[in-house]
Amino acid sequence: MARETMWPGGKLRQGGTPRTPAERERTRKEAEVLLGMLVPDLAGSVVGRTNAQMAGRRVAAVFNNQRLNIHLVFTLLDEIVQMVF
């Protein structure tokens, strides 16, 4: 049932209207700015402000990698199923 919900007919379900490349780029830049501000504030006193800024950029790059995002979702799904059953 879960497989048919996520992949109807064996293909990944498409959501809503597709975003334009300009919208994707704007969203990506907003996320990078937010991570660039949030990570140094949270971890700056532990690892230093420069290292925390670099970590924020790396985290943004990881979240913009579709293959890693899919792997993360499946790993979390595996953990949830394992905890429930």
C-alpha positions in Angstrom: 0.0 0.0 0.0 2.9 2.4 0.9 4.7 1.5 -2.4 1.5 2.2 -4.4 1.0 5.6 -2.6 4.6 6.7 -3.2 5.1 5.2 -6.6 1.7 4.8 -8.4 2.1 2.5 -11.4 5.8 2.0 -10.5 6.7 5.6 -11.1 7.6 8.3 -8.6 4.5 10.4 -7.9 4.7 13.9 -9.2 3.5 16.7 -6.9 1.7 19.9 -7.8 2.9 22.3 -10.5 6.6 22.1 -11.3 8.8 25.0 -10.2 10.6 27.1 -12.7 14.4 27.1 -12.7 14.3 30.7 -11.4 12.2 29.6 -8.5 14.5 26.7 -7.7 17.5 28.9 -7.7 15.9 31.6 -5.5 14.8 28.9 -3.0 18.3 27.4 -3.1 19.9 30.7 -2.4 17.5 31.5 0.5 18.3 28.1 2.1 22.0 28.7 1.8 21.6 32.1 3.4 19.5 30.7 6.3 22.0 27.9 6.9 24.9 30.3 6.6 23.3 32.4 9.4 22.0 29.5 11.6 25.0 27.2 11.7 27.6 29.8 12.8 25.2 31.0 15.5 24.7 27.5 16.9 28.1 26.1 16.5 30.4 29.1 16.3 31.4 29.1 19.9 32.3 25.4 19.7 34.3 25.0 16.5 35.0 28.7 15.6 33.0 31.0 13.4 35.0 30.3 10.2 34.7 26.6 10.5 31.0 26.9 11.3 30.4 29.0 8.2 32.2 26.5 6.1 30.1 23.7 7.7 26.9 25.7 6.8 28.0 25.8 3.2 28.7 22.1 3.2 25.4 21.3 4.8 23.6 23.4 2.1 25.5 21.5 -0.6 24.5 18.1 0.9 20.8 19.1 1.0 21.0 20.2 -2.6 22.1 16.7 -3.7 19.1 14.7 -4.9 20.8 11.3 -4.5 21.8 12.0 -0.9 18.3 13.3 -0.1 16.7 10.1 -1.4 19.2 8.0 0.6 18.4 10.1 3.7 14.6 9.6 3.3 14.9 5.9 2.8 17.3 5.6 5.8 14.8 7.5 8.0 11.9 5.3 6.6 13.9 2.2 7.4 14.5 3.4 11.0 10.9 4.3 11.5 9.6 0.9 10.2 12.2 -0.8 12.4 11.1 1.1 15.5 7.4 0.5 14.8 7.7 -3.2 14.1 
